[in-house]
Amino acid sequence: MRYISTRGQAPSLGFADVLLTGLASDGGLYVPESLPAFSQDEIQAMASMSYAELAHRVILPFVEADVTSAELKVMVDETYAGFSHHAVAPLVQLDRNEWVLELFHGPTLAFKDFALQLLGRLMDHVLSKRNKKLVIMGATSGDTGSAAIEGCRHSEHVQLFILHPHERVSEVQRRQMTTLIGDNIHNIAVTGNFDDCQQMVKQSFADQSFLAGGQLGAVNSINWARIMAQIVYYFYAAVAVGGPQRPVSFSVPTGNFGDIYAGYLAQQMGLPIKQLVVATNANDILHRCISANHYVKNDLVKTLSPSMDIMVSSNFERLLFDLYDRNGEELAALIADLNSGKAESLATTRWQQARTIFASHKVDDDLTCEVIKQVAEEHNYLLDPHSAIGVEAGRACNEHPEVPMITLATAHPVKFPEAVIKAGQDGPQLPRHLSDLLERPEDYAVLPNDLAAVQDYIAKHSH
Ligand SMILES: *Cc1c(COP(=O)(O)O)cnc(C)c1O
């Protein structure tokens, strides 16, 4: 399988190169040239598979030029054996046709472990075959950082630099990153917001000269391999509630649009999905775009669901690529116009096409807490704030009450005690493997919101 850039100017690459590259040289994102498709019978057969078996089935077509079936099997087996629930991604029923897919049983308690635990292994595999080393730079609003560090900390081929916005991630989130101490792990707190961090990462990819010949890799969801690994649980959940005979809908707490884009791909690969609901917090550019064709950056709002606090969603470009008939040149011009403010909307027909695929809803902090409280009291189930936004959006957008609506529970509530306590619930306990987290020593550097300072630090420490 080959991968092409959404902006049409970069060379096409194979899986291993896409894995190590991150952003394409023309500033675009890599997507598969064509998608594998599964017949309804093939999807039916997934119902009897374990999570790891299903992951192997779904992922193999994307990687088989660089990873053998047997090698992939070892990697997915190891990856998902490290999850603390035997079902890996258990489904919990809240009500008739209302379900929650728990994606927080990995080592760092958020769905990002599903992809990053595998990504670390895939990178190590490819790098050791090529006898190469890689400097990885990533920005995190909280959950990516710890998941990436957990995924890469045993890698002998990777130096990992994670930027987080100083004093803008929760204490648990920060400590999940900064207490993982290792020679190849470098935590950087930038005195800016998440978009500042993300901007620095983007600029560093665009001009890698500060690395003096080194190569920069990505762990953010611009990395195709992350999206790929996330396609799996849409199939897993759908067949668990009666798919493919019975269509299902998904509501997805959305920030960078990586997770829900994986759901869109599952649909493109043959999974009968009725509705895909984009659930946002007050940072609602995607909701404004999908509901009203109004795509304008607003100032960042700090919310109780910080992992969705973003001004723009990088992976939306991957969807736009399809909406614009995969015309890279046209898309590059559109992105430039949207970024500069010259354009504030999509072409009407393209937007209407998006509306046939996605619904959207925005949930503010007050309502988020109300939902946590209501679900705790009526269903005896504690949601984290991101997942609560998903549940509420799923309810608000549901046009097919006869179809199961599955909300992706993207994080464990213990990661976001502020919202849980505001909702009048007892703060949950940390699971056993993290019980002494608040006592562990931390290691991180605080750097100014300045690209040169950050790049200088990375150059000095990426020996
Ligand atoms: C990263 C994250 C999200 C947003 O996912 P995207 O793929 O960026 O849309 C939602 N909830 C939680 C808890 C997260 O960590």
The ligand as an SDF file (V2000), in Angstrom:
LIG
                    3D

 15 15  0  0  0  0  0  0  0  0999 V2000
   -6.9710   13.2010   22.6840 C   0  0  0  0  0  0  0  0  0  0  0  0
   -8.2600   13.1250   23.3950 C   0  0  0  0  0  0  0  0  0  0  0  0
   -9.4680   13.4690   22.7640 C   0  0  0  0  0  0  0  0  0  0  0  0
   -9.5100   14.0190   21.3560 C   0  0  0  0  0  0  0  0  0  0  0  0
   -9.1900   13.0670   20.3820 O   0  0  0  0  0  0  0  0  0  0  0  0
   -8.8170   13.5380   18.8880 P   0  0  0  0  0  0  0  0  0  0  0  0
   -8.3690   12.3220   18.1820 O   0  0  0  0  0  0  0  0  0  0  0  0
   -7.7100   14.5510   19.0370 O   0  0  0  0  0  0  0  0  0  0  0  0
  -10.0480   14.1460   18.3080 O   0  0  0  0  0  0  0  0  0  0  0  0
  -10.6430   13.2990   23.4710 C   0  0  0  0  0  0  0  0  0  0  0  0
  -10.6460   12.8540   24.7460 N   0  0  0  0  0  0  0  0  0  0  0  0
   -9.5210   12.5170   25.3800 C   0  0  0  0  0  0  0  0  0  0  0  0
   -9.5910   12.0590   26.7850 C   0  0  0  0  0  0  0  0  0  0  0  0
   -8.2900   12.6400   24.7430 C   0  0  0  0  0  0  0  0  0  0  0  0
   -7.1580   12.3080   25.3740 O   0  0  0  0  0  0  0  0  0  0  0  0
  1  2  1  0
  2  3  1  0
  2 14  2  0
  3  4  1  0
  3 10  2  0
  4  5  1  0
  5  6  1  0
  6  7  2  0
  6  8  1  0
  6  9  1  0
 10 11  1  0
 11 12  2  0
 12 13  1  0
 12 14  1  0
 14 15  1  0
M  END
$$$$
